[in-house]
Amino acid sequence: MPENSDFSASNSDIDAALATARQRFVDSNPKSLQRHKDAAASLPGGNTRAVLYYPPFPLTFTGGEGCRLDTLDGQTLIDMVSEYTAGIYGHSNPVIAAALKSAIDNGLSLGGPNTVEAQYASVLIDRFPAYERVRFCNSGTEANIMAISMARAITKRPTIIVMAEGYHGGVLTYGHGGSILNLPFPMKFATYNDIEGTRELIRATGTDLAAVILEPMLGGGGCIPASPEFLQMIREETRNIDALMIFDEVMTSRLDYRGLHGAHAIAPDLVTMGKYLGGGASFGCFGGRADLMDRFDPSKPDAFSHGGTFNNNILSMAGGMAGMTKVLTETACQTLNDRGDALREQMRETLARHRVVGTLSGRGSLMALHFVPGPVTTPARLDAGDRRHLALFHVEMLLRGFYVAPRGMIALSLPYGDSEIAEFITAFDDFLAQNHQYLPTP
């Protein structure tokens, strides 16, 4: 924050405003509160997925249609979270629903190859330039574990370079110093978009380096796009020392019909994906160069073993295949991401009109609000912000009928239209007007 920034509210004022908003939230959602308390008897903290918790308690949803969610307390919210990017199709796409119902009618857990998995693999290979071969698993976390593990096995080198504040799954999380539950891979940390510093780190690690893994736009780390120059440098430097470049496109593959590696014309050795590619069912995949991926061919001696009971489960295969071939067409993908660009620009204009210090990072249908001066090119820039501003935005937007992520992230879904954008901007404008005194100003 600039030294001359004027915080028109004291810390006690902001705390009081946040407490008042949260009390209104409690008063409006008594059934969700009771369900949360009841759930704590069987789930630690009433929760089984950490990202879904926020104080004072998370809303309980009973159903959804299109881009709207119904709560246990009888309210309907416009969904701006979209299952943290996985819900790109919305909550009730009829084409995907028909594919899932057909799969259920034909039998589950068949215990062998099915007719869809190879077709779906072919679709992904045709669509994403980096894929020459692909294998399925059950989550983006699994995909990243397999990609990192195979990189270390193939190169016979121990070390992985990751980005500070990066996230590659529940046991590969590097925000705020990392998690004690992380897998014990030897890791070194680079600064996102720091070209010279990362170049020096790659060269210094040298023949100990198995791979560099990164998202071509940080997702959980603040929706910060990588510069093309940063990505190209990593590609060149890893190739020079025979290390692998891994793109985690679990979130970002939705941002261009060919994925962000296709949009940037970068050829990583391996790419991981997940989330929406299961059509609403659990999904993960990793793939890339044929010479690397063919190490998993079980008919060959010394093949890498890769198990997983539900790797090719028919629900994920059928739902994913229907979504990618019949719903998320190139035109639909472009329209969705154009709509996200338009929303981000309107939010920037609204912040400027109210003279509130803030910026929107992101690309296409995925973005994040930050109450810091822009532009934001590295996660360290976000440390200047006061987290209470985002907390106030989160609860106040819930009270206005919009489900947004506590960290300020917004992900749009295909059912989201111009009318929803207009409704959201109206609510955002009202939030800024009503809470201007608690937010940072120039």
C-alpha positions in Angstrom: 0.0 0.0 0.0 1.4 3.5 -0.8 2.7 5.4 2.2 0.1 8.2 1.6 -2.9 5.8 1.5 -5.7 7.1 3.7 -7.5 4.5 5.8 -10.6 6.4 6.7 -11.6 3.8 9.3 -9.7 2.7 12.3 -9.0 -0.9 13.0 -11.8 -1.0 15.5 -14.2 0.4 12.9 -13.3 -2.3 10.4 -13.6 -5.0 13.1 -17.0 -3.7 14.2 -18.3 -3.5 10.6 -17.1 -7.1 9.9 -18.7 -8.3 13.2 -22.0 -6.6 12.3 -22.0 -8.1 8.9 -21.3 -11.6 10.3 -24.1 -11.3 12.8 -26.5 -10.4 10.0 -25.3 -13.5 8.2 -25.9 -15.6 11.4 -29.4 -14.2 11.8 -30.2 -14.9 8.2 -29.0 -18.5 8.1 -30.1 -20.4 11.3 -30.6 -23.7 9.6 -27.1 -23.7 8.1 -25.8 -22.8 11.5 -27.5 -25.7 13.2 -26.4 -28.1 10.4 -22.8 -26.9 11.0 -23.0 -27.5 14.7 -24.6 -31.0 14.2 -21.9 -31.9 11.6 -19.2 -31.2 14.1 -20.2 -34.4 16.0 -18.9 -36.5 13.1 -16.6 -34.2 11.1 -13.8 -32.3 12.6 -15.1 -28.7 12.7 -18.1 -29.8 10.8 -16.0 -29.9 7.6 -14.3 -32.4 5.3 -12.8 -29.9 2.8 -10.9 -27.0 4.2 -11.4 -24.5 1.4 -15.2 -24.6 2.0 -15.0 -23.3 5.5 -15.3 -19.6 6.4 -16.3 -17.8 9.5 -18.7 -17.8 11.2 -19.8 -21.0 9.3 -20.4 -22.0 5.7 -23.8 -22.0 4.1 -25.3 -25.4 3.4 -26.6 -25.9 -0.1 -29.5 -28.2 -0.9 -29.4 -28.0 -4.7 -28.5 -25.9 -7.7 -29.7 -25.1 -11.2 -27.7 -23.3 -13.9 -25.5 -20.8 -12.1 -27.8 -20.6 -9.0 -27.6 -22.3 -5.7 -30.3 -23.1 -3.1 -29.5 -22.9 0.6 -30.9 -24.8 3.5 -32.5 -21.6 4.7 -34.5 -21.1 1.5 -32.4 -18.5 -0.2 -31.1 -18.6 -3.8 -27.7 -17.3 -4.6 -25.9 -16.6 -7.9 -22.8 -18.8 -7.9 -19.6 -17.0 -8.5 -17.4 -19.8 -7.1 -18.3 -22.5 -9.6 -16.9 -25.2 -7.4 -13.5 -23.5 -7.5 -13.4 -23.7 -11.3 -14.6 -27.3 -11.5 -18.3 -26.3 -12.0 -17.8 -24.8 -15.5 -21.0 -26.5 -16.8 -23.2 -25.1 -14.0 -25.3 -27.4 -11.8 -27.8 -29.0 -14.2 -26.5 -29.3 -17.7 -29.0 -31.6 -19.5 -26.4 -33.1 -21.9 -24.1 -34.1 -19.1 -27.0 -35.3 -16.9 -28.2 -37.6 -19.7 -24.7 -39.0 -20.2 -24.4 -39.7 -16.5 -27.8 -41.3 -16.3 -27.1 -43.5 -19.2 -23.8 -44.6 -17.6 -25.6 -45.5 -14.4 -28.3 -47.4 -16.2 -25.6 -49.5 -17.9 -23.8 -50.5 -14.7 -21.2 -49.1 -12.4 -17.8 -50.4 -11.3 -17.3 -52.8 -14.2 -13.8 -53.7 -13.2 -12.3 -53.5 -16.7 -11.8 -51.2 -19.7 -14.9 -49.5 -20.9 -15.9 -48.1 -24.3 -15.5 -44.4 -23.3 -12.0 -44.0 -21.8 -9.9 -44.4 -25.0 -12.4 -42.2 -26.9 -12.0 -39.5 -24.2 -8.2 -39.8 -24.2 -8.3 -39.2 -27.9 -10.4 -36.1 -27.5 -8.0 -34.6 -25.0 -5.0 -35.4 -27.2 -6.7 -33.7 -30.2 -7.5 -30.7 -28.1 -4.4 -30.0 -26.0 -1.2 -29.6 -28.0 1.1 -31.0 -25.3 -0.7 -34.3 -25.0 0.7 -37.2 -27.0 -0.4 -39.8 -24.4 -2.5 -39.4 -21.3 -3.5 -41.3 -18.2 -6.5 -40.8 -16.0 -6.7 -40.6 -12.2 -9.1 -39.2 -9.6 -8.0 -35.6 -8.8 -5.6 -32.8 -9.7 -3.7 -33.7 -6.6 -3.1 -37.3 -7.8 -2.2 -36.0 -11.3 0.5 -33.7 -9.9 1.9 -36.4 -7.5 2.2 -38.8 -10.5 3.8 -36.1 -12.7 6.4 -35.1 -10.1 7.1 -38.7 -9.2 7.6 -39.8 -12.8 9.9 -36.8 -13.4 12.1 -37.8 -10.5 12.1 -41.5 -11.7 12.9 -40.7 -15.3 15.6 -38.1 -14.7 17.0 -40.0 -11.7 17.2 -36.6 -10.0 15.7 -35.6 -6.6 14.8 -31.9 -6.7 11.7 -30.1 -7.8 11.4 -26.3 -8.2 8.0 -24.9 -7.3 6.6 -21.4 -7.1 6.3 -19.7 -3.7 2.5 -19.5 -2.9 1.9 -22.2 -5.5 -0.8 -24.9 -5.0 -0.8 -28.3 -6.6 -3.1 -30.2 -4.3 -3.8 -31.0 -0.7 -0.3 -32.4 0.0 1.5 -30.1 -2.5 0.5 -26.7 -1.1 3.1 -24.0 -0.8 1.1 -20.9 0.3 2.3 -19.1 3.4 5.4 -21.3 3.8 3.7 -24.6 3.0 1.9 -27.3 4.9 3.3 -29.7 7.5 1.3 -32.4 5.7 3.1 -31.9 2.3 4.7 -34.9 0.7 8.5 -34.8 1.5 9.7 -34.1 -2.1 13.0 -32.1 -2.0 11.8 -28.6 -3.1 13.3 -25.3 -3.9 11.1 -22.2 -4.2 11.2 -19.6 -7.0 9.3 -16.3 -7.2 6.6 -16.2 -9.7 7.4 -14.0 -12.7 10.9 -13.3 -11.5 12.8 -14.1 -14.7 16.4 -13.6 -13.6 16.0 -15.0 -10.1 14.3 -18.2 -11.4 16.9 -18.6 -14.1 19.6 -18.4 -11.6 17.9 -20.9 -9.3 17.4 -23.4 -12.2 21.1 -23.1 -13.2 22.3 -23.4 -9.6 20.3 -26.5 -9.0 21.7 -28.0 -12.2 21.9 -31.7 -12.5 20.0 -32.2 -9.3 16.8 -30.7 -10.9 14.2 -33.2 -12.0 11.5 -30.7 -12.9 10.0 -27.2 -12.6 6.2 -27.4 -11.9 4.0 -24.3 -12.1 0.6 -23.1 -13.1 0.7 -20.8 -16.2 -1.6 -18.6 -14.1 -1.5 -19.0 -10.3 -5.0 -20.1 -9.2 -5.2 -20.2 -5.4 -2.2 -18.0 -5.3 -4.2 -15.0 -6.5 -5.1 -15.5 -10.2 -1.8 -14.0 -11.3 -0.9 -14.7 -15.0 2.6 -15.7 -15.9 4.3 -13.4 -18.4 5.1 -15.2 -21.7 8.8 -14.3 -21.2 8.8 -16.0 -17.8 7.3 -19.2 -19.2 9.7 -19.2 -22.2 12.7 -18.7 -20.0 11.7 -21.8 -17.9 11.2 -23.8 -21.0 14.6 -22.9 -22.4 16.5 -23.4 -19.1 15.0 -26.7 -18.2 15.6 -28.0 -21.7 19.3 -26.9 -21.5 19.9 -29.2 -18.5 17.5 -32.1 -19.4 15.1 -31.3 -16.7 11.3 -31.5 -17.3 8.8 -28.6 -17.4 5.4 -29.5 -15.9 2.4 -27.3 -16.3 -0.4 -27.7 -13.8 -3.4 -26.8 -15.8 -6.0 -28.2 -13.4 -7.6 -24.7 -13.2 -6.1 -22.9 -16.2 -7.1 -25.3 -19.0 -10.5 -23.7 -19.0 -9.1 -20.3 -20.0 -8.5 -21.2 -23.6 -9.8 -23.9 -25.9 -6.3 -25.3 -26.2 -5.3 -24.7 -22.6 -2.9 -21.9 -21.6 0.0 -23.9 -22.9 -1.7 -23.8 -26.3 -2.5 -20.2 -26.0 1.1 -19.3 -25.1 2.5 -21.8 -27.7 4.7 -23.3 -25.0 5.5 -27.0 -25.1 5.8 -28.4 -21.6 7.0 -31.9 -21.2 4.0 -32.9 -19.0 0.7 -31.2 -18.3 -1.7 -32.1 -15.5 -5.5 -31.4 -15.5 -8.6 -32.1 -13.5 -11.7 -30.5 -12.0 -14.2 -29.7 -14.8 -12.9 -32.3 -17.1 -14.9 -35.0 -15.3 -18.2 -33.3 -16.1 -19.0 -32.9 -12.5 -17.6 -36.2 -11.3 -14.1 -36.7 -9.7 -11.3 -36.5 -12.3 -7.6 -36.0 -12.9 -5.2 -36.7 -15.7 -1.6 -36.3 -16.6 0.0 -36.5 -19.9 2.5 -35.2 -22.4 5.4 -36.5 -24.5 4.9 -40.1 -25.7 8.4 -41.2 -24.8 7.8 -40.2 -21.2 4.2 -41.4 -20.9 5.0 -44.8 -22.5 6.9 -45.7 -19.4 3.5 -46.6 -18.0 2.8 -49.2 -20.7 2.2 -52.3 -18.6 3.0 -54.6 -21.5 6.7 -53.5 -21.4 9.4 -54.7 -19.0 10.1 -52.4 -16.1 7.0 -50.3 -16.7 6.0 -47.8 -14.1 3.0 -49.1 -12.1 0.0 -46.8 -11.9 -3.0 -48.1 -10.1 -6.3 -46.5 -9.0 -9.6 -48.3 -8.6 -11.6 -45.4 -10.1 -9.1 -44.1 -12.6 -11.4 -45.0 -15.5 -14.7 -45.0 -13.7 -17.6 -44.7 -16.1 -19.2 -41.7 -14.5 -16.1 -39.5 -14.9 -15.5 -40.8 -18.4 -19.0 -40.4 -19.6 -19.6 -37.0 -18.0 -16.2 -35.7 -19.1 -16.6 -36.9 -22.7 -20.1 -35.4 -23.0 -19.0 -32.0 -21.6 -15.9 -31.7 -23.7 -17.4 -32.8 -27.0 -20.9 -31.5 -26.8 -21.0 -28.5 -24.4 -17.6 -26.8 -24.0 -17.1 -26.1 -27.7 -14.6 -23.7 -29.0 -17.3 -21.0 -29.4 -18.7 -21.7 -25.9 -15.2 -21.5 -24.4 -14.4 -18.2 -26.1 -17.8 -16.7 -25.1 -17.3 -17.6 -21.5 -13.8 -16.2 -21.3 -14.9 -13.0 -23.1 -17.6 -12.6 -20.5 -15.1 -12.9 -17.7 -12.9 -10.3 -19.3 -15.9 -7.9 -19.5 -16.8 -8.5 -15.8 -13.2 -7.9 -14.7 -13.1 -4.6 -16.5 -16.5 -3.5 -15.1 -15.3 -4.3 -11.6 -12.1 -2.2 -12.2 -14.2 0.7 -13.4 -16.5 0.4 -10.4 -13.5 0.5 -8.0 -12.2 3.6 -9.7 -15.5 5.3 -9.6 -15.7 4.9 -5.8 -12.0 5.8 -5.4 -11.3 2.5 -3.6 -7.8 1.1 -3.9 -8.1 -2.3 -5.5 -7.4 -4.3 -8.6 -8.6 -7.4 -10.5 -6.1 -10.0 -11.5 -6.8 -13.0 -13.8 -7.7 -13.9 -17.3 -10.9 -14.9 -18.9 -13.4 -16.6 -16.7 -11.1 -16.8 -13.7 -10.2 -13.8 -11.6 -9.5 -12.4 -8.1 -10.2 -9.2 -6.3 -7.4 -7.6 -4.3 -7.6 -4.5 -2.2 -4.1 -3.4 -3.1 -2.8 -1.2 -5.9 -2.4 -2.9 -9.3 -1.1 -4.5 -11.3 -0.3 -7.6 -9.3 2.5 -9.7 -10.9 3.7 -11.7 -7.9 2.0 -13.1 -4.8 4.3 -11.1 -2.5 2.5 -8.0 -3.7 -0.6 -9.2 -1.9 1.0 -9.1 1.5 0.3 -5.4 1.6 -3.4 -5.9 1.8 -5.6 -6.2 4.9 -7.4 -9.5 4.8 -10.4 -8.0 6.6 -11.3 -6.0 3.5 -11.8 -9.3 1.6 -13.6 -10.8 4.5 -16.0 -7.9 4.5 -16.5 -8.2 0.8 -17.2 -11.9 1.1 -19.9 -11.7 3.8 -21.5 -8.6 2.4 -21.8 -10.2 -1.1 -23.3 -13.3 0.5 -25.9 -11.1 2.1 -26.6 -9.6 -1.3 -27.2 -13.0 -2.9 -23.8 -13.7 -4.4 -21.7 -16.7 -3.5 -18.1 -15.6 -3.8 -14.9 -17.2 -2.5 -13.5 -15.9 0.8 -10.2 -15.1 -0.9 -11.9 -12.9 -3.5 -11.7 -15.4 -6.3 -14.4 -15.5 -8.9 -14.9 -18.3 -11.5 -17.8 -18.1 -14.0 -19.7 -21.0 -15.4 -21.3 -21.4 -18.8 -24.9 -20.6 -17.7 -23.7 -17.2 -16.4 -25.1 -14.5 -18.7 -25.2 -10.7 -19.2 -28.1 -10.4 -16.8 -26.0 -12.0 -14.0 -23.1 -9.7 -14.8 -25.4 -6.7 -14.5 -26.9 -8.0 -11.2 -23.4 -8.6 -9.7 -22.1 -5.2 -10.7 -25.1 -3.5 -9.1 -24.4 -5.4 -5.9 -20.7 -4.7 -6.0 -21.4 -1.0 -6.6 -23.7 -1.1 -3.5 -21.1 -2.9 -1.4 -18.5 -0.2 -2.2 -20.9 2.6 -1.6 -22.1 1.2 1.8 -18.6 0.3 3.0 -16.4 2.9 1.5 -15.3 4.2 4.9 -13.8 0.8 5.8 -11.9 0.2 2.5 -8.5 1.6 1.4 -8.6 4.9 -0.6 -5.8 6.7 -2.5 
